[in-house]
Amino acid sequence: MVKLTKIYTRGGDQGQTSLADGARLAKDAVRIAAYGTVDETNAAIGLARLHAEGEADRMLARIQNDLFDLGADLATPGGDFAASSQSLRIIDAQVDRLEQEIDAMNAELSPLTSFILPGGSPLAASLHLARTICRRAERLIVEAARTEAINPAAIRYANRLSDHLFVMGRYHNNRGRDDVLWVPGDNR
């Protein structure tokens, strides 16, 4: 369990921060940007939860917890990505759960015939915002993976989560019936 007794340490005053193993990195390193953007995704989901109830709220709460796992994974350098690793890592079961939830929600939606604009209900609009932040996190995770050992399940989780947030947004737009459709060239 984490215990924080002092919030500021002055350790980052020179533009560096510590990874889970104590190694120091520049605060603008891509690994740091990746898990910082995961944290932004989590905050956006926290705002979305203000509009969620019941199973939607429980689903988002599980995802928020997973996002802390993802942040811990990204903050831990090294290549031991096995589920049995001593380090906290995203595992395939977390990705599988997202896929099952996507499939269950998507089964109640009509197929898309147009791109949709982010919006609709307050919950759907909030989920679309979280989705775009998640996509940025995913791009940064992929960028970090070009030069560092990054857990492949972490990449899959971020990719699947953005899909999940998209489908969940549609689901909470009256099962897609209240989606705001893009009309190409409508304002020419």
RALINSUL-V569891 format. One line per field, one symbol per residue. ss: DSSP state (H for helix, E for strand, C for the rest). phi: phi as a letter, one per 20 degrees, with the letter a starting at -180 (. if undefined). burial: # if it has 9 or more other C-alpha atoms within 8 Angstrom, else .. A space follows every 10 residues. Layout:
ss: ???
phi: ???
burial: ???
This chain:
ss: CCCCCCCCCC CCCCCEEECC CCCEEECCCH HHHHHHHHHH HHHHHHHHHH HCCHHHHHHH HHHHHHHHHH HHHHCCCCCC CCCCCCCCCC CHHHHHHHHH HHHHHHCCCC CCCCCEECCC CHHHHHHHHH HHHHHHHHHH HHHHHCCCCC CHHHHHHHHH HHHHHHHHHH HCCCCCCCCE ECCCCCCC
phi: .ecddcedcm fefencceef enfdcffdff ffffffffff gffffgfgff ddclffffff fffgfgffff ffgfedfode dfgegfefcf cgfffgfgff fgfffffedf ffdbfdefqn fgffffffff ffffffgfff ffffffccfc ggffffffff ffffffffff gedllnfdge efdgmfdf
burial: .......... .#...##### ....###..# ########## ##.######. .#....##.# ...#.##### #######... ....#...## #..##..##. ##..##..#. .......### .######### ########.# #####....# #.######## ########## ######..## ........
